[in-house]
């Protein structure tokens, strides 16, 4: 059987994906919302799911992400709402066809090289261990390796750190990432957009990640300078 990352379709020389790395921090709904936003915008995606994040995904959603069945598991995950409701979002075959999956242990994967054509990388969510590994250039798995490549190639890197409180070493690692050119984006939802559901809070963070990557989306209501927007409600 072929390795799960092998793409047997006709190569697309014009394909330039966003690499989405998912680490073991709590916050898998953030990652799902970012992935849906990228696919809705017509973007291609290369997906790297760390070993630790599989445990988090199983704990938060009940979904076991498997290499040999990654497409079916991804479909189930993306269809799930942030409140756990299944089949909340439609997932089109055409959208999933724009996703490539690379096992985290595959250090020979395409995105591990700077010559691989990628637009940049979004790490959502980013654990403190992931932050440390990227800041120190450890490249212990494919996720960290791709982040290092993204920095050295001067491509956009967005790190959506999800932890609280933050200790001194993690703060220093985040400063190092900022100085290296990454966007440090804490997974901190705002309330001025008029959130009424947990999905709204998740989508706000995902939308800010996509803003940092300059990917168009409609995930949240933007600030327009008028007070009271967050408490305003649509008429039934």
N, C-alpha and C positions, 0 to 999 in steps of 0.2 A: 504494500500500500504506500502511496506517495506521502511524503510529509505534509502536514495540514496547511503549510504556507505556500505550497507550490501552486502557481497560477497557470492553468493549462489553456487559458483563453489567449487570443491573439494579442501580442504585446502592443501596448499603446505608448508610442514614443513621446506623445505630448502630455502624458499623465504626470502631474505634480501634486502629490497628496499632502495633506496635513497629517503628521504623525501624532496620534493621541496615545499618551502613556497613562496607564491607570495603576497607581501604587496601592499599598495596603491600608491607607487611612480610611476612616469612616467617611462616607459621602458618595457612594456609588450612584445615587440619583443625579448628582451634579454631572458625573461623567456621561450618563445616559442622555441628559438634556443637551450637553455640548455636542455629542454625536448626532443627535437628531437635528440640531441646528446646522451643523456642517453639511449633513446630507440634504436638508431642505434647501440649502443655498447652492446645491449642485456640486459641492466639493468632493474630491476623492479623499479617502481616509486610509491610512495605514495604522493598524491597531496593535498595541503591545500591552498585554495584561500581565502584571507581575504575579508571581506565585502567591505572595501574601494577599494580593487583592482578590484572588479567587476565594479565599476564606472569608474576607469581608463581604464579598458579593453573595456568598452562600448564606452568611449570617443575616444580611440586611434584606435579601430578596427570596432566599430559598432556591436560587438558581445555581446549579453547578456548571461552571464554565469549563468545557472540555475541548482539548485541542482537536480531536477527531470530529467533533460536532459543533464547532464554534459558531457556524452560521446560524444553526437552529437556536443555539443558546443566546446568541446576540439578538436575534429576532424577538425572542421571548422577553429579554431584558429591556430592549428599546420600547416594546409595547406597554411596559408596566409603568403606572403612574407613581409619583413620589410617595403617595399614601399607601402603596402596595396593591392598588387595584389592577388586575390584569386586563389586557386588551384595551387600555386607555387610549393608546396612540396607534394609528395605522402604520405599518412598516411595509413599504413597497419592495418588491423584488428588485426593481431597477435601482433603488437606493442601496440595498445590500450588495448589489453587484459592483458598487464603487468602493467596497471595503476589502482590504487585504489584511490578513491576520498573520502576525509573526510571533512564534513562541518566545517567551522571555529568555529562555536559555540558548537561543540561536544567535550566537555572536557573529555568525557569518551571514546574517540576514541583510537584505538590501540596504535598509536605513542605517546600518552600522558603518557605512562608508560615506565620506563627504562627497563622493562622486554620484551618489544616488540622488535623483532629482526630487527634492522635497521642499515645500514652502516654509516649513518650520515645525515646531512641536508644541503641543499643549499637554501639560501634565495635570490631570484632573481626576481625583484629588491627589495632592502630593503629601506624603507622610514626612515626618521629621527625619526618618532614616533615609528616605529618598532625597530629601533636600541636602542632607549631609553628604551622601554619596556623590551627588551632582556637583556640589560646591567643591568637594575635595578631588574630583576627577577620578573616582574609583573605578567606574565602568565595570561593576561586578556582575551586571546582567545587561540585557539588551536595552532596557529602559534607560539606565544610566548612561550606557554607551551612546545611544542616540542623542541624549541631552548634551553630552560632551561634544559630539559632532556638530550639533546645531549651534552651539556657542562658538566653536572654532571656525565654522563657516559663516559666522555673523548672520545667521538666520534668526527669525523671531522665536523666542522661547518664553512661554507663559507658564508660571509655576503657581498653581492654585493650592497653596498650603492650607491644610485642614488640621489644626491642632490648637488647643488652648488649655492652660496658659502656655506661653512660649518661654523657654529658659535661655540663659545666656549663650550657650553654644549654638542653639538653633537661630537665635537672632543674628549672631555673627555669620553663620552660614548664609542666611538670607541677604545680609549686606553684601557678602561676597558674590552672590548671584546677581544682585542688582548692579554691582560694579562691573561684572562680566558682561552685562548687557541684557540680562533676562528681565522680564516683567514679573515682579513678585505680587501675586494677587490673592490675598487671603479670602477664603470662602466665607465672606461676611455679607449676608443679605441686608438690603435697605428696605425701608417701609414707605418711602415717599411715592412709590409706584402704585400704592393702593392694594397691597396683597390681601386676598381673602381666603387663600388656600395654601397648603404647604407647597404645592407645585409652583405657585407664584414666587415664593421665596427661593426655591431651587432654580427656577428659570432666570431670576434676576442675576444670581451668581454666574450661571452659564452664559447669560447674555453679556456680562462684563468680560468674561473670558473671550468671547467672540469679538467684542469691541476691541480688545487688546490685539487680536489677530486681524482686525479690519475685515471681518467677515460679516456681511449684512444679515440681519435677522429681525424678528418681531417678537422677541421673547418677553420683553417688559415695556412698560410705559415710561418714556423718558421724561426727565424734568424739563419743564417749559417755562419756569420762572413765575408760576402762579401759585400762591400759597393755598393750601387746602386740597390740592390734587390727590394727596394720599388718602384722604377721607371721603372723597367724592365717589359716588356710586352711580352706575348706569341705571337709568329708569327701567323697570321691568317691562 
